[in-house]
Amino acid sequence: IFDHHLGLINFGTTAPVEAMVPLMPLDRQAISSIESKIVPLDLGDTSFINALRLAAQSFASAEEGRERAVVIFTDGEPDDPRKLSKEAYFKEIKEFVAKNMAEVSLYVIAVDVEGKYWPEDKQFWEEITRGRIFELRSVKEAELEKIYSTILLQLLRIPEIHWDEVPEEGLEVKIDPYLEKVTFSVLKERAEVEFSLIRGDGEKVRPEDPDVTYSSGRLFEIYAISEPAPGMWKYTITKGRGRVEVGQAFIRVEAKLLQPLSPYPQGKTMELLASFRKRDGSPIKEL
């Protein structure tokens, strides 16, 4: 949806290069490459340190100026042929991250349906990731999509996403004026359910609309709409039955100080000039 690059590292006792997808622009080709690598693999133990080493190497050749993030998805605790203590493994991980990935936003999604390892491991990961941890207690695609959406919004520094369940009769939502962008994340219980987003003027939002960036999967759709017109918009279910949840997140314009410039001569009369601007500094459309 946004100008991201994405890669995938499969790991076990090692993190084999042949089982990874290197960082590439997030487009249909990248998604297809990643999906082809998400297959059951018997890679032995759970060596987080080897996976993190490969991730750090990937970032070394990445384009400068981009925010870097790693999301670890795991259903186990650290282990490898050395058979160290839990404390020793996490000490190794903590020291590596501090030395080589200090500027990387590190997230951990733990799958522990039976609560076997996460209660003990949580404190270690919480310290290493600075609190960026999530626990998945049930293997439901919709719940995982919510976690991924939360991580994405944190990386984009967007306020917390607000979720609504869409009733059969539809649901109206208010879009405030002067928004730089609004993102609607649609999670569906069943793939056959069809969802429509209606603008304030009654027109249906279409993926090919010039102000829309659209992405979809079997059970999700994402609409990112630039400078949406204010008014009462509406969610509707146009086909099928099943639970549909929609999360909305706003990127609001920001007040920018245009005058005085820094540095400013001491003793000179000061005139303040501010303007609401987009994040890239460009002006907004006046309503």
N, C-alpha and C positions, 0 to 999 in steps of 0.2 A: 504494500500500500504506500509506504513512504520509501524514500531513497535509502534502502538498507542493503547490506550484504549479509549473506547467511552461509554457514557451513555446518557440517555434521561430523562428529567424532564418535565412532563406536569403540568401546573399550572393555577390557576384561583384565587378564593378567598383563597384557600389553595393550597398546592403542595402535593397531596396524594401519599403516598409511593406505593400504589397498581397500580398507573398509571405511574410509572417510570420504567426505565431500568437501573440497577446499572452499574457502570463502569465494562467493560469486554474487553478482547483483541478484536481488530477490525478484525474479520473474518466473514465468511458467517453466522455463528450462531448469532453473534452480530447484523449483518445487518438485519437478519430475525426477531430477537427479537424487534429491534427498529421499523422496518416497521409495525409489528403487533400492536405497541402502537400508531402509527400515525393515529388516527381515530378521527372523530368529537366528541368532548366532551363538555358538558355544565358544566363548573366548576365555573361559577359565574363571579366575578370581576377579576381584573388584579393585583395580589399581587406579585410584583417583589421581595419584601423582603423575602417572604416565600419560593420562588423558590431559591433565593440565599442562604438562610439558609440551605436548603436541599443539595444544591451543595457543600457548605462548609463542611457539615457532610460527604458527599461522599468522598471528598478529604482527610479527616482525616484518613480514612482507606486505602488509596491508597498507592501504592508502592513509596518509597522514591526515590529521584533523577530524577523524571520525571517533565517535564514542565507542568504546569496546565493551562487550558484555559476553559472559559465559553463563549458560543455563545448564546445570547438571541435573539430569533426570535419572534417578536411581532407586532401586528396590533392595539395596544391600549396604553393608558397612565395609570399610576398607579392609582389604586382605590381599596377600600375594604370597609367593613361595618363601619369603623371608620369615613369615609368621611372627611379626612384631606385636607388641601390645597395642591396644586401641589408642592409648595416650601417645605412643611413639609414632603411630601412623598420622594422627592428627597434628602432632608437633611438626612433622615433616611437611605436611600440606600447608600449615599456617606459615612456616618459614619461607616456603617456595612462593606462596601467593604474595607475602609481604615484600619479597625481594624482586620478583619478576612480573607481578600482576597488580601492583599497587593502584594503578589507574583504571583497572578493569572492574566493571560492576559484575560481581559474582553472585549468582542465584542458585539455590538448590531446591528441587522439587522431589520430595521423598514419598515413595509409595510403600506404605507399611500397613496393609489392611488389618493385620492381626496384632499390630503394636509390639513386634518382637525386638526391633533394634532402634527405632527412632527415639523413644523416650531417653535412651542413654546418649545417642549421637547428637541429638538436637542442640545441646549446649555447645558442643564443639563447632558445629556448622554455624550456629548463630554468631559466635565470636569471629570466625573466619570471614563470613559474608557480611558482617555488620548488620545482622538481622534480616537479611534477604532470604528467608526460608519459607517454604510452603509444604504442608503435609496433605497428601491425597489419601484419604481413608477408604475411598471406594473408587473402583476403576470405571468411571463414567466419563465419556468424552466431553459432555457439556461442562462438567466440573473442571476438567483440565483446560478447556477453552477459556474459562473464566480466569484461571491462574495465568495463562499465557497473555490474556488481555491486560491483566493487572500489571504484569512485568513490562509489557510494551508501553503502557501509559506512564509507568515510573521512569522508563528510559527517556521518554519524550517530555517528561516533566509536566504531564497533564494532570489536573485534579482527579481525584478518585472517580472511577466510573460508577454510574448509577444504573441499577438494573430494575426493569419492570417486566412482569409477566403479561403477555398480551391476551386479553379475554376474547371470546368469540365475536363480540360486537366491535372489536377494535379499541384502540386507546389513543387519545389525543395527548400531544406533548407540546409544551411551549418552547419556541426557539427565540431567544432574546436577540435584540439588534446588536450589530457590531461584533459579530463573532468571526474570527479568522477562519475557523474550521470547526465542524462538528463531525464526530465519528459515531456511527451506529453499528454495534456488534450484535448480530442476530444468531442465537443458538436455538436449534430445532431438535425436538425429541425424535422426530421421524423425518427421513429424507424426502418423503413424498409431499410434505407440507410446503405450500407456497406462501411467501410473505411479500407484502407490498408496503412501500413507504410513500406516503402522500405529502406533497408540499402544501404550504399554507394557501396557495392559489388553486389547490385541487388537482394539480398535475402529478402524475406518478413519477417517482424518481427512477431513472433508467441507468443501467451500468454504463451506457455509451454517452450519457449527458456530459457536456464539456466541463462542468464543475464537479464531476464525480470521479473518484478513484475507487474501483470495485475489486473485491477478491471474494472467492467462495470455495467451499469444500462440501463434502457430503452432508454435514450437519451444521454448517455455519455460512454466514454471509457477512461481509464487512463493507459498509459504505462510508467513505470519507468525502465530505462535501465542503468545498471551499466557499467562504463568504455566503452562508445560507441566508435566504430572505427571512426576516422575522415574521412570526405569526404562529398559529396553531397548526402543527403538522400532525399526521396520524399514522399509526401502525395498523395494518389490517392483515388478516389471514384470508387469503383468497381461494385456497384449495386445501383439502385434507383436514385431519384432526390430529391434535397432539400439542404438547406443551411447547410454547415458544417464548423465549426470554430475549429482551433487547436491552443492551447496555449502551448508554449514551455518555459521551465525554466531549467537553468543549475546550477549544483553544481560543482564549479571549485575546483581543488586541491589548497592547500594553502602552502605558503612558511613557513617552520618550522625551527627555530633556534635550531640546534643540539649541537653546541659548541660555546662559553663556557657554562658550566653549572652554575647555580646560587645556592649559592654565589660563587664568583670567587676571588682568593687571590689577594690582592692589590699589585701592582708592578710586577707581573708575566706577561711575554709576552703573549699576547692574540692572539689566532688563531680562526677566525670565520669559522664556518661550517654550511651551511644551506641546506635544501633539500625540494623538493616539496613532500608533503604527503597528504593522505586522511584525513578527519576530525577525524577519529579514531586513527591517527598517523601511520598507516601502509603505506609502500612504494607503489608507483604507478608503473605500467608497463612501461618500457622504450620502445619507438617506434623506 
